[in-house]
């Protein structure tokens, strides 16, 4: 994979976010062989990440907003690969401010695509979400539109070598605003720990796993696909109980001291998550680490031949829903949390 990035110029939007910052860190392993540009509109965090990589002469960070197409286009001059992670990601906040979500999550993607065409970018990877499947929220709907815009860009691309693809994954445990830091703080205070619904299930993965698979998908993408990362499933109630058992003693409480309080499902939330729906199964292959959903419309100017390493099955009949998968046991979940240092 290192040879793939050798002598490339790589741009990461949302470089200060949870996914973007870890993506920058993993790409920094190739910094001597390539140039990395990070864009973000968070001035304070951008300053800190600039200091962190001050000794990397091939890594540069700039203030920019994906809502500004001209700014994006200037920064994309001579760029080979773009990883687009900048987005509004919190379901409730997007429900409350849908106009802002549209500007960043939909118009921002459209701007990125236009800037990529203007600069003949070789490869563009969009990071999507399980909430894009049969969306019930503004955030999920905006992510679905982002995927469709990327597929449409690949469908109409007339320039040989330009590809647009998406990668779709579930909840990144430990990320900003995710349930783990919320549960930790509630346990630290002695409870109660607030649970939306004990029957709720979610796909999960660690941030390092998520980013590694984003990078790998860029290596194997051919154009227009949506890569769906395979990942384990948990019950939210099991996560709450495991965290109480593991963390409460460290804060001076017994596990019996921490009450679990059911507060009901929030606006836009689902009881279970979906990574692939029934319609998509008709055009999906299964690989070792991914499902690959092919675009419903193939490129009209190029004959794209799809082929990948480690193909397991070219026929998929079952959609990928969290309530249809066997969840991790509490012991398995505990090992997952400890392995990824999420209980510190």
C-alpha positions in Angstrom: 0.0 0.0 0.0 2.9 2.3 0.7 3.8 2.2 -3.0 0.3 3.4 -3.9 0.8 6.6 -1.9 4.5 7.2 -3.0 5.0 10.6 -4.5 1.3 11.4 -4.2 -0.3 14.7 -3.0 -3.1 13.9 -0.6 -5.8 16.2 0.7 -7.9 15.5 3.8 -11.0 17.6 4.5 -12.1 17.8 8.2 -8.5 17.1 9.2 -9.2 18.1 12.8 -12.3 15.8 13.3 -12.3 12.4 14.9 -11.9 10.5 11.6 -9.9 13.1 9.8 -7.3 13.5 12.5 -6.6 9.8 12.8 -6.6 9.6 9.0 -3.9 12.3 9.0 -1.9 10.4 11.6 -2.0 7.1 9.7 -1.1 8.8 6.4 1.8 10.5 8.2 3.6 7.1 8.1 4.0 7.9 4.4 4.9 11.6 4.8 8.4 11.2 3.5 7.1 9.7 0.3 4.1 12.0 -0.3 2.7 15.4 0.6 -0.4 15.7 2.9 -2.6 18.7 3.1 -5.2 19.0 5.8 -8.2 21.4 5.6 -10.5 22.4 8.4 -12.6 25.4 9.5 -11.8 24.9 13.2 -9.1 27.5 13.8 -8.1 26.4 17.3 -7.9 22.7 16.5 -6.0 23.5 13.3 -3.4 25.4 15.3 -2.8 22.4 17.5 -2.6 19.8 14.7 -0.2 22.2 12.9 2.0 22.1 16.0 1.8 18.4 16.3 3.2 17.9 12.8 5.6 20.8 12.9 8.6 18.5 12.2 7.0 17.0 9.1 8.0 19.2 6.2 5.6 17.5 3.8 2.5 18.0 5.9 0.6 21.3 5.7 -2.7 22.5 7.3 -4.9 25.4 6.2 -8.2 27.1 7.2 -10.9 26.3 4.7 -14.6 25.5 4.6 -16.2 23.0 2.2 -19.0 25.5 1.6 -16.4 27.6 -0.3 -15.9 25.9 -3.7 -13.3 28.4 -5.0 -11.2 27.9 -1.8 -11.4 24.1 -2.3 -10.4 24.4 -5.9 -7.3 26.5 -5.1 -6.2 24.0 -2.5 -6.8 21.0 -4.8 -4.3 22.2 -7.4 -2.0 19.2 -8.3 -3.7 17.0 -5.7 -3.9 13.3 -6.5 -6.1 11.8 -3.8 -8.9 13.4 -1.7 -10.3 12.0 1.5 -13.5 13.8 2.4 -14.3 13.5 6.1 -15.7 17.0 6.8 -19.3 16.9 7.8 -21.9 17.6 10.4 -22.4 14.2 12.1 -24.7 14.6 15.2 -28.2 13.4 14.5 -30.1 15.7 16.9 -28.1 18.8 16.0 -28.8 18.2 12.3 -32.5 17.7 13.1 -32.5 21.1 14.8 -30.5 22.9 12.0 -31.3 21.1 8.7 -30.4 24.1 6.6 -26.9 24.0 8.0 -26.6 20.3 7.4 -27.6 20.7 3.8 -25.0 23.4 3.3 -22.1 21.4 4.7 -23.1 17.7 4.0 -24.7 18.1 0.6 -23.6 21.4 -1.0 -20.1 20.8 0.5 -19.9 17.4 -1.3 -21.1 19.1 -4.6 -18.4 21.7 -4.1 -15.7 19.1 -3.5 -16.7 17.2 -6.7 -16.7 20.4 -8.8 -13.2 21.3 -7.4 -12.0 17.8 -8.1 -13.1 18.0 -11.8 -11.5 21.4 -12.2 -8.1 20.0 -10.9 -8.4 16.5 -12.5 -8.0 14.8 -9.1 -7.1 11.1 -9.5 -9.2 9.6 -6.7 -11.9 10.9 -4.3 -13.1 9.0 -1.3 -16.2 10.1 0.6 -16.7 8.8 4.2 -20.4 8.0 4.7 -22.5 6.5 7.5 -24.8 3.6 8.2 -27.4 6.3 8.8 -27.5 6.8 5.0 -29.4 3.6 4.6 -33.2 4.1 4.7 -32.6 7.4 6.5 -34.9 8.6 9.2 -32.9 11.7 10.0 -31.6 14.9 8.3 -28.0 13.7 8.9 -28.7 10.3 7.4 -30.5 11.8 4.4 -27.6 14.2 3.8 -25.1 11.4 3.9 -27.2 9.4 1.4 -27.2 12.4 -0.9 -23.4 12.6 -0.5 -23.1 9.0 -1.6 -25.4 9.6 -4.6 -23.5 12.7 -5.6 -20.2 10.7 -5.6 -21.7 7.9 -7.7 -23.2 10.5 -10.1 -19.8 12.2 -10.4 -18.2 8.8 -11.4 -21.1 8.1 -13.8 -20.5 11.3 -15.7 -16.7 11.5 -15.5 -15.2 11.8 -19.0 -11.6 12.0 -17.7 -9.7 8.7 -17.7 -8.2 7.9 -14.3 -10.7 10.0 -12.2 -12.7 7.9 -9.8 -15.2 8.8 -7.1 -16.2 6.3 -4.4 -17.7 6.1 -0.9 -17.0 4.1 2.2 -19.8 3.5 4.7 -19.3 2.4 8.3 -21.1 2.4 11.6 -20.6 4.0 15.0 -17.0 4.8 15.8 -16.7 4.1 19.5 -14.8 6.8 21.5 -15.3 9.5 18.8 -16.4 13.0 19.8 -20.0 13.0 20.9 -20.3 9.2 20.8 -22.0 7.4 23.7 -18.8 6.2 25.4 -17.5 9.6 26.7 -21.1 10.4 27.7 -21.4 7.2 29.6 -18.0 7.7 31.2 -19.0 11.1 32.5 -22.3 9.9 33.8 -20.6 7.0 35.7 -18.0 9.4 37.1 -20.8 11.5 38.6 -22.4 8.5 40.1 -25.2 8.2 37.6 -27.8 8.0 36.4 -26.7 6.5 33.1 -29.2 7.5 30.4 -30.2 4.9 27.9 -32.5 5.7 25.0 -33.9 2.1 24.7 -32.5 -1.2 26.1 -33.3 -3.0 22.9 -31.4 -0.7 20.6 -28.5 -2.3 18.6 -25.6 -0.7 16.8 -22.7 -1.5 14.5 -19.4 -0.6 16.1 -15.8 -0.3 15.4 -12.7 1.5 16.7 -11.5 4.7 15.2 -8.2 3.1 14.1 -10.0 0.2 12.4 -12.4 2.6 10.6 -9.6 4.8 9.3 -7.4 1.8 8.2 -10.3 0.5 6.2 -11.0 4.0 4.6 -7.3 4.1 3.5 -7.5 0.5 2.2 -10.8 1.2 0.3 -9.0 4.1 -1.5 -6.3 1.5 -2.6 -8.8 -1.0 -4.1 -11.6 1.4 -5.3 -12.3 1.4 -9.0 -15.1 4.0 -9.3 -18.7 4.7 -8.2 -18.8 2.0 -5.5 -19.9 2.2 -1.9 -17.6 0.1 0.3 -19.5 -1.2 3.4 -17.1 -2.2 6.2 -18.0 -5.4 8.1 -18.2 -4.9 11.8 -19.5 -6.3 15.0 -22.9 -5.5 16.6 -23.7 -4.6 20.2 -26.7 -4.0 22.4 -26.6 -0.5 23.9 -27.8 -1.9 27.2 -24.8 -4.4 27.2 -22.4 -1.5 26.6 -23.9 0.5 29.5 -23.7 -2.5 31.9 -20.1 -3.4 30.9 -19.0 0.2 31.3 -20.6 0.4 34.7 -19.0 -2.8 35.9 -15.6 -1.8 34.6 -15.5 1.9 35.5 -17.7 2.4 38.6 -15.1 1.0 41.2 -12.5 3.4 39.8 -14.8 6.4 40.7 -15.5 5.0 44.2 -18.9 3.4 43.4 -20.1 -0.1 43.2 -21.9 -1.2 40.0 -25.2 -1.4 42.0 -24.8 2.3 42.8 -25.2 3.4 39.2 -28.8 3.6 38.0 -29.7 3.0 34.3 -32.5 5.3 33.3 -34.4 4.8 30.0 -35.1 8.2 28.4 -36.7 7.2 25.1 -35.5 7.4 21.5 -34.3 10.8 20.3 -35.7 12.5 17.2 -34.3 10.8 14.1 -32.9 7.8 15.9 -33.5 4.2 14.8 -33.9 1.2 17.1 -31.3 -0.6 14.9 -28.9 0.4 12.2 -28.7 -0.7 8.6 -25.5 -0.8 6.5 -27.1 -2.3 3.4 -30.7 -2.4 2.3 -32.6 -5.0 0.3 -32.4 -3.1 -2.9 -28.6 -2.8 -2.7 -28.2 -6.6 -2.3 -28.9 -7.1 -6.0 -25.8 -5.2 -7.0 -23.4 -6.2 -4.1 -20.3 -8.5 -3.8 -18.9 -9.7 -0.6 -15.1 -9.3 0.0 -13.1 -10.3 3.0 -13.4 -7.0 4.9 -16.2 -5.3 2.9 -19.4 -5.5 1.0 -19.1 -3.6 -2.3 -22.3 -2.0 -3.6 -21.9 -1.2 -7.3 -23.5 1.9 -8.8 -27.0 1.5 -10.2 -25.8 3.5 -13.2 -22.5 2.6 -14.8 -20.2 5.2 -16.3 -21.6 6.3 -19.7 -18.2 7.3 -21.2 -15.9 4.5 -19.9 -16.2 0.7 -19.7 -15.3 0.1 -16.1 -14.3 -3.5 -15.2 -14.7 -4.3 -11.5 -12.4 -6.7 -9.8 -11.0 -6.9 -6.3 -8.7 -9.1 -4.2 -10.3 -11.6 -1.8 -13.7 -11.9 -3.4 -15.8 -14.3 -1.2 -19.2 -14.1 -3.0 -20.6 -12.3 -6.0 -24.2 -13.0 -4.8 -25.6 -11.4 -1.7 -29.2 -11.9 -0.7 -29.4 -10.7 2.9 -29.4 -7.0 3.8 -27.0 -5.9 6.6 -29.1 -4.9 9.6 -27.8 -4.7 13.2 -30.9 -6.5 14.6 -30.3 -9.5 12.3 -26.7 -10.0 13.4 -25.5 -11.8 16.6 -24.4 -9.2 19.0 -21.1 -9.4 20.9 -21.4 -11.1 24.3 -20.6 -9.0 27.4 -17.2 -10.7 27.6 -16.5 -10.1 24.0 -17.5 -6.5 24.3 -15.3 -6.0 27.4 -12.3 -7.4 25.4 -13.1 -5.1 22.5 -13.2 -2.1 24.7 -10.0 -3.0 26.5 -8.2 -3.8 23.3 -9.0 -0.4 21.9 -8.3 1.4 25.1 -11.8 2.7 25.4 -12.1 2.1 29.1 -9.3 4.4 30.2 
